[in-house]
Amino acid sequence: MTTTMTNIRVVQSKDVDLILNTGIDGLADIEQWLSKRKLAFFLTENIYIAYLAFVDIKEEPIGVIMGGLEEEGRVWVEMLSVSSDYRRRGVGTALMDQLINTAEIVSARGLMVDIDHDNYGALKFYKRFGFKRVGHMNQYYYDSSKALIYFYEL
Ligand SMILES: CC(C)(COP(=O)(O)OP(=O)(O)OC[C@H]1O[C@@H](n2cnc3c(N)ncnc32)[C@H](O)[C@@H]1OP(=O)(O)O)[C@@H](O)C(=O)NCCC(=O)NCCS
């Protein structure tokens, strides 16, 4: 694996435009389920823990991870996306390591994620991390595909 040197920093509310307008695959989809105003609110109120990855000093994000802290004490991984040009270079792993560290700091019980049953790459990624399958939800996504639910216990 070629590793990419990345800078990772926490998302701030001023990054909302960057997050919504950036070219990271899948990222623009966020507007389908989250309005700009809500996203800014969640980020300012620290309901979401989110990080952006950059390559070197370029201000163009190449990856994002976002976890929502739930009342039950779990962090739900709402979003993880790495630009297709930078995949398989450890960027997703670096982002997930960062989210796991933060989840530990806030004493979360674990991390939960829903993954499209067809998303072979993501399933391999999460299983490699040690996430375990705990359930599924039929017709979960907008195209009616099935979600597999995975949990990582802290
Ligand atoms: C899933 C995703 C975030 C992984 O990011 P990444 O930066 O490529 O991940 P890493 O380089 O850290 O990969 C770590 C390991 O995960 C596994 N993995 C990651 N992507 C994989 C793929 N497409 N196929 C098979 N295994 C994969 C491999 O074991 C990899 O290690 P290796 O490259 O040494 O074999 C990225 O593919 C992506 O953005 N996909 C589209 C969005 C998405 O599906 N997000 C998840 C929604 S739940």
The ligand as an SDF file (V2000), in Angstrom:
LIG
                    3D

 48 50  0  0  0  0  0  0  0  0999 V2000
  -14.4180    2.8750    2.1330 C   0  0  0  0  0  0  0  0  0  0  0  0
  -13.3940    4.0000    1.9500 C   0  0  0  0  0  0  0  0  0  0  0  0
  -13.7010    5.1640    2.8760 C   0  0  0  0  0  0  0  0  0  0  0  0
  -11.9840    3.4370    2.2930 C   0  0  0  0  0  0  0  0  0  0  0  0
  -11.0400    4.5100    2.2630 O   0  0  0  0  0  0  0  0  0  0  0  0
   -9.4950    4.2620    1.8980 P   0  0  0  0  0  0  0  0  0  0  0  0
   -8.7560    5.5060    2.1780 O   0  0  0  0  0  0  0  0  0  0  0  0
   -9.3920    3.7120    0.5260 O   0  0  0  0  0  0  0  0  0  0  0  0
   -9.1270    3.1120    2.9540 O   0  0  0  0  0  0  0  0  0  0  0  0
   -7.6740    2.5820    3.3780 P   0  0  0  0  0  0  0  0  0  0  0  0
   -6.6600    2.8960    2.3130 O   0  0  0  0  0  0  0  0  0  0  0  0
   -7.3850    3.0890    4.7260 O   0  0  0  0  0  0  0  0  0  0  0  0
   -7.9510    0.9990    3.3900 O   0  0  0  0  0  0  0  0  0  0  0  0
   -7.6250    0.1730    4.4920 C   0  0  0  0  0  0  0  0  0  0  0  0
   -7.9590   -1.2780    4.1340 C   0  0  0  0  0  0  0  0  0  0  0  0
   -9.3820   -1.4430    3.9500 O   0  0  0  0  0  0  0  0  0  0  0  0
   -9.6160   -2.4170    2.9190 C   0  0  0  0  0  0  0  0  0  0  0  0
  -10.2250   -1.7640    1.7400 N   0  0  0  0  0  0  0  0  0  0  0  0
  -10.4450   -0.4390    1.5730 C   0  0  0  0  0  0  0  0  0  0  0  0
  -11.0660   -0.2200    0.3780 N   0  0  0  0  0  0  0  0  0  0  0  0
  -11.2150   -1.4280   -0.1930 C   0  0  0  0  0  0  0  0  0  0  0  0
  -11.7680   -1.8530   -1.4350 C   0  0  0  0  0  0  0  0  0  0  0  0
  -12.3000   -0.9900   -2.3290 N   0  0  0  0  0  0  0  0  0  0  0  0
  -11.7680   -3.1810   -1.7240 N   0  0  0  0  0  0  0  0  0  0  0  0
  -11.2480   -4.0750   -0.8570 C   0  0  0  0  0  0  0  0  0  0  0  0
  -10.6910   -3.7330    0.3430 N   0  0  0  0  0  0  0  0  0  0  0  0
  -10.6910   -2.4310    0.6640 C   0  0  0  0  0  0  0  0  0  0  0  0
   -8.2460   -2.9660    2.5360 C   0  0  0  0  0  0  0  0  0  0  0  0
   -7.9890   -4.0630    3.4140 O   0  0  0  0  0  0  0  0  0  0  0  0
   -7.3380   -1.7810    2.8510 C   0  0  0  0  0  0  0  0  0  0  0  0
   -6.0040   -2.1530    3.0820 O   0  0  0  0  0  0  0  0  0  0  0  0
   -5.0140   -2.4180    1.8260 P   0  0  0  0  0  0  0  0  0  0  0  0
   -5.1870   -1.2610    0.8800 O   0  0  0  0  0  0  0  0  0  0  0  0
   -3.6500   -2.4730    2.4690 O   0  0  0  0  0  0  0  0  0  0  0  0
   -5.4380   -3.7180    1.2130 O   0  0  0  0  0  0  0  0  0  0  0  0
  -13.3560    4.5030    0.4610 C   0  0  0  0  0  0  0  0  0  0  0  0
  -13.2670    3.3950   -0.4030 O   0  0  0  0  0  0  0  0  0  0  0  0
  -14.5530    5.3370    0.0560 C   0  0  0  0  0  0  0  0  0  0  0  0
  -14.5940    6.5510    0.2370 O   0  0  0  0  0  0  0  0  0  0  0  0
  -15.5870    4.6760   -0.5350 N   0  0  0  0  0  0  0  0  0  0  0  0
  -16.7770    5.3810   -1.0020 C   0  0  0  0  0  0  0  0  0  0  0  0
  -17.6390    5.8840    0.1230 C   0  0  0  0  0  0  0  0  0  0  0  0
  -18.0580    4.7480    1.0350 C   0  0  0  0  0  0  0  0  0  0  0  0
  -18.4320    3.6650    0.5880 O   0  0  0  0  0  0  0  0  0  0  0  0
  -17.9970    5.0260    2.3480 N   0  0  0  0  0  0  0  0  0  0  0  0
  -18.3870    4.0810    3.3750 C   0  0  0  0  0  0  0  0  0  0  0  0
  -19.8450    4.2010    3.6280 C   0  0  0  0  0  0  0  0  0  0  0  0
  -20.3230    3.1610    4.9610 S   0  0  0  0  0  0  0  0  0  0  0  0
  1  2  1  0
  2  3  1  0
  2  4  1  0
  2 36  1  0
  4  5  1  0
  5  6  1  0
  6  7  2  0
  6  8  1  0
  6  9  1  0
  9 10  1  0
 10 11  2  0
 10 12  1  0
 10 13  1  0
 13 14  1  0
 14 15  1  0
 15 16  1  0
 15 30  1  0
 16 17  1  0
 17 18  1  0
 17 28  1  0
 18 19  1  0
 18 27  1  0
 19 20  2  0
 20 21  1  0
 21 22  1  0
 21 27  2  0
 22 23  1  0
 22 24  2  0
 24 25  1  0
 25 26  2  0
 26 27  1  0
 28 29  1  0
 28 30  1  0
 30 31  1  0
 31 32  1  0
 32 33  2  0
 32 34  1  0
 32 35  1  0
 36 37  1  0
 36 38  1  0
 38 39  2  0
 38 40  1  0
 40 41  1  0
 41 42  1  0
 42 43  1  0
 43 44  2  0
 43 45  1  0
 45 46  1  0
 46 47  1  0
 47 48  1  0
M  END
$$$$
